Amino acid sequence: MGEAKPVPRHIGIIMDGNGRWAKRRGLPRTFGHRAGVEAFERICDYAVTLGVECLTFYAFSTENWRRPPEEVQAIMELFRRQLDEMERRKEENERKGFRIQYIGALDEGGPVPQDVLRKIRQMEAETSAKTRMVVNIAVNYGGQQEILAAARRLARRCLDGELEPEALTEEDLAGGLYTAGLPAPDLIIRPSGELRLSNFLLWQSAYAELWFSDILWPDFQPADLDAAIADYGRRQRRFGDIL
Ligand code: FPP
């Protein structure tokens, strides 16, 4: 018998290539995003069977607001529908044991529509006790902005005399990020041929293994996740040490 392959505890996924997937089929870009949601569901359902503890999906970045307003609106509408659908399938989701969390700048008065925020808060509250797998969906998310917000909060506490700047630790900063309490991502997957992180989990990915592929996100299958995890299993993670 071979040695058991390590399963990453936390996998980050940049869901890229929806637009190109649609274009290749002569469809509007929004059809690609719709197919992207199906891939998201497929991969959540599969990853949980492997024992992955946490998946973080990059759904909408702080920079994505630059897209044409019709596309932004269509994506917000997809979030609404997806949240309503999860609400309708409450029992099925209960059984799956997914804890759903949205990460990003999701404050009242920000650019994310009020009703979407309300649905997000409801979904988070309803699934907060589930423990089988955490599913983070990054919306209005930017890694640099996340680090800046955490640094500002620490600076405020220093000014208030609660903390000493010289005594601050990496844990203090990590504790102010949206992913506080979760293991750092072991593996980050980016399909669609781009070879960059695009402001995704910048602090958290310090030692993550990166896996790139030309597959467009809507085409991403459980077998592709298997391939990424198999490659991950062949990497030597040294965390700066020597072997
Ligand atoms: C990147 O592809 C995709 C986005 C910016 C939007 C992704 C959003 C979804 C898949 C909806 C997810 C919703 C839930 C609830 C998880 P792209 O448009 O940049 O593709 P391109 O590079 O081919 O143009």
Residues whose N, C-alpha, C, O or C-beta is under 5 A from the ligand:
A	BS01	FPP	M15 D16 G17 N18 G19 R20 W21 H33 G36 V37 F40 Y58 A59 Q82
